Amino acid sequence: MSKNKLTYTEALTELEAILAELESNSEVNMEVIAEKVKRAAALMEICKKQLHELDSELEKIINSLDD
């Protein structure tokens, strides 16, 4: 990934902005829509990865408390 790794909150905020833009834009420009969808997919992957990492961390912490 790039040096400027997005946080979960940053990625989610950008995703919400893309969604709002697509919902409010009545003009259909397939190239723009395609680019927005590609970016949204990448942002969703970032969020998904970070959620999985957090889940693993929390599971380790909970398991260590049980020991």
C-alpha positions in Angstrom: 0.0 0.0 0.0 1.1 3.6 -0.4 3.0 5.6 2.2 -0.2 7.7 2.9 -2.3 4.9 4.4 -5.8 6.0 5.0 -7.4 5.4 8.4 -10.7 3.6 8.7 -12.5 6.9 9.4 -10.9 8.7 6.4 -11.8 5.8 4.1 -15.3 5.7 5.4 -15.7 9.5 5.0 -14.5 9.3 1.4 -16.9 6.4 0.7 -19.8 8.4 2.1 -18.8 11.4 0.0 -18.7 9.2 -3.2 -22.1 7.8 -2.3 -23.6 11.2 -1.7 -22.2 12.5 -5.0 -23.5 9.6 -7.0 -26.9 9.8 -5.3 -27.2 13.6 -6.0 -25.9 13.6 -9.5 -28.6 13.1 -12.1 -26.2 13.3 -15.0 -25.0 9.9 -16.1 -21.3 9.9 -17.1 -20.3 6.3 -17.3 -16.5 7.0 -17.1 -16.9 9.1 -14.0 -19.3 6.5 -12.4 -16.8 3.7 -13.3 -14.0 5.6 -11.6 -16.1 6.4 -8.5 -17.1 2.7 -8.2 -13.5 1.5 -8.5 -12.4 4.0 -5.8 -15.3 2.9 -3.6 -14.3 -0.7 -4.0 -10.7 0.1 -3.0 -12.0 2.1 0.0 -14.2 -0.8 1.1 -11.3 -3.1 0.9 -9.3 -0.8 3.1 -12.1 -0.7 5.7 -12.5 -4.4 5.6 -8.8 -5.1 6.1 -8.6 -2.7 9.0 -11.7 -4.2 10.6 -10.2 -7.7 10.3 -6.9 -6.5 11.8 -8.8 -4.9 14.7 -10.8 -8.0 15.3 -7.6 -10.1 15.5 -6.1 -7.6 17.9 -9.1 -7.7 20.2 -9.3 -11.4 20.1 -5.6 -11.6 21.2 -6.3 -9.2 24.0 -9.4 -11.1 25.2 -7.5 -14.4 25.0 -4.6 -13.0 27.0 -7.1 -11.9 29.7 -8.4 -15.5 30.0 -4.9 -16.8 30.7 
